[in-house]
Amino acid sequence: MRAIPLTVTALAAALLLTACDGGGSKSAGKNGSACEIGGVSVQIGSASVAPKAGDTGELPVSITNQSRTCTLDQFAGVVLSAGDTEAKVPALKGAKAQKLKLAKGDSASFTISYVRGKAGDKAALDAKTVKITLPGTTASRSFPWSYGPVATQTAGTGPNASVTAFQQVGD
C-alpha cells in the first residue's frame, strides 16, 4: 500500500521540477535559449594592438558554453567606457550575423577592431574599460581596456571601431 502513494508523490515532484525549467528569465531573450554571461565564459585573447595613432588594432573575444545548449543570434553588444562617457561599438558595416547554437563545451568568437586615436586629442575616446553583452540578454562583463585611445569616426558619431559577427570555433 505504501508503494503507490510514494510513487505518485515522486512522479508529482519530478513533474514540478521539470516544469520549473521552461520559463527562462527576462534576460534570456524571446526564446529563453540565448547564451548568457554566467552560463558561458567570456575571454579576451591576445590583441593585435595598434601601435600609433591612425593604426588599426584587433581584439579577439572568445565565448565558451559551460551550461545548457544556448544560441547566439545577432551581434555582441560592445561598449567602450572612459569615465562617465560611454560609446557603443557598431557592427562591422556589411557584416551578416549568423545564428549559432552552442552545446556545452562549444565555443564561438568575434573580433573588436579599432583605430587608435591620438593621446590627448578631444576627438579620441580615452577608453578605460570594454563592456560585453551577449545578444538577447542584459547581463554584461567588463574588461580593462589597455590598448590606447580610440579614434572617433570622421562624422563624430561614435568610436572608429566595429564588432564582427560570431564565428563557430572548432569543428
C-alpha positions in Angstrom: 0.0 0.0 0.0 2.8 2.4 0.8 4.5 2.0 -2.7 1.6 3.6 -4.5 1.5 6.9 -2.6 5.3 7.2 -2.7 5.4 6.6 -6.4 2.6 9.2 -7.0 4.5 11.7 -4.8 7.8 11.1 -6.6 6.1 11.5 -10.0 4.4 14.7 -9.0 7.7 16.1 -7.6 9.5 15.2 -10.9 6.9 16.9 -13.0 7.1 20.0 -10.8 10.9 20.1 -11.2 10.8 19.8 -14.9 8.2 22.5 -15.2 10.5 25.0 -13.5 13.0 24.9 -16.4 10.8 26.1 -19.2 10.1 29.7 -18.1 13.5 31.2 -18.7 14.4 34.6 -17.4 13.7 38.1 -18.8 17.3 38.4 -19.8 17.2 35.2 -21.7 15.6 36.7 -24.8 12.4 35.9 -26.5 13.0 32.1 -26.9 14.7 31.6 -23.5 17.8 29.9 -25.1 20.1 32.9 -25.5 23.6 32.4 -24.2 24.0 34.3 -21.0 27.1 35.6 -19.2 27.4 33.3 -16.2 26.5 30.3 -18.3 29.3 31.0 -20.7 32.9 32.1 -20.1 34.0 35.3 -21.9 37.7 35.9 -22.5 39.7 38.4 -24.4 42.6 36.9 -26.3 45.9 38.3 -27.3 45.3 41.6 -29.0 46.9 42.9 -32.2 47.5 46.4 -30.6 47.5 49.5 -32.8 51.0 50.9 -32.1 50.3 54.5 -33.1 47.5 56.9 -33.9 45.8 56.0 -37.2 46.8 52.3 -37.0 44.2 49.5 -36.7 44.1 47.0 -33.8 42.1 43.9 -33.3 40.9 42.3 -30.1 39.6 38.7 -30.3 36.8 37.7 -27.8 36.1 34.0 -27.1 32.9 32.6 -25.6 32.8 29.0 -24.3 29.5 27.5 -23.3 29.7 26.0 -19.8 26.0 25.1 -19.3 22.9 24.0 -21.3 22.7 24.4 -25.0 22.2 28.1 -25.9 22.0 30.3 -29.0 24.0 33.3 -30.2 21.8 35.3 -32.5 22.9 38.7 -33.8 26.0 40.6 -32.7 27.6 41.0 -29.3 27.0 44.4 -27.6 30.2 46.2 -27.0 30.6 49.5 -25.2 33.8 51.4 -24.6 33.8 53.5 -21.4 36.0 56.4 -20.4 34.8 57.5 -17.0 31.3 59.0 -17.5 31.5 58.7 -21.3 30.2 55.5 -23.0 30.3 54.7 -26.7 28.6 51.8 -28.3 30.7 50.0 -30.9 28.6 49.2 -34.0 28.6 46.0 -36.0 31.1 45.9 -38.9 29.5 47.5 -41.9 28.1 44.9 -44.3 28.6 42.0 -41.8 25.8 39.5 -41.6 25.0 37.9 -38.2 24.6 34.1 -38.2 22.6 32.1 -35.6 24.9 29.8 -33.8 23.8 27.0 -31.4 26.4 26.2 -28.8 26.2 22.9 -26.9 28.0 22.6 -23.6 31.8 22.9 -24.3 31.3 24.6 -27.7 33.0 27.9 -28.4 32.5 30.9 -30.7 34.4 34.1 -31.2 34.2 37.6 -32.5 36.6 40.5 -33.0 36.6 44.1 -31.9 38.5 46.2 -34.5 39.5 49.8 -33.6 41.5 52.7 -34.9 43.9 54.1 -32.4 43.4 57.8 -31.6 45.9 60.4 -30.7 46.6 60.7 -27.0 45.1 63.9 -25.5 43.0 64.6 -28.7 39.5 65.8 -27.8 38.2 63.7 -30.8 39.6 60.5 -29.3 37.9 58.3 -26.6 40.4 57.5 -23.9 38.7 54.2 -23.1 39.4 52.5 -19.8 37.0 49.6 -20.0 35.2 47.5 -22.6 31.8 46.0 -21.6 30.5 43.0 -23.5 26.8 41.9 -23.6 25.6 38.8 -25.4 22.7 39.1 -27.8 19.3 38.7 -26.3 20.5 39.3 -22.7 21.2 42.2 -20.4 24.0 40.8 -18.2 27.4 42.1 -19.1 31.1 41.6 -18.3 33.7 44.4 -18.2 37.4 44.1 -19.0 40.1 46.7 -18.7 41.0 48.5 -22.0 44.8 48.9 -22.2 45.1 49.4 -26.0 45.3 53.2 -26.1 42.7 55.9 -27.0 40.2 55.1 -29.7 39.7 57.5 -32.6 36.2 58.8 -33.4 34.5 58.4 -36.8 35.0 61.4 -39.1 31.4 62.4 -38.6 32.0 62.4 -34.9 29.1 59.9 -34.4 31.0 57.4 -32.3 34.2 55.4 -32.0 36.1 54.4 -35.1 35.6 50.7 -34.1 33.5 47.7 -35.1 32.4 44.3 -34.0 32.4 41.3 -36.3 29.8 38.5 -36.4 30.2 35.4 -34.2 32.1 32.6 -35.7 32.0 29.0 -34.6 35.3 27.8 -33.1 36.5 24.2 -33.8 34.6 21.5 -35.6 
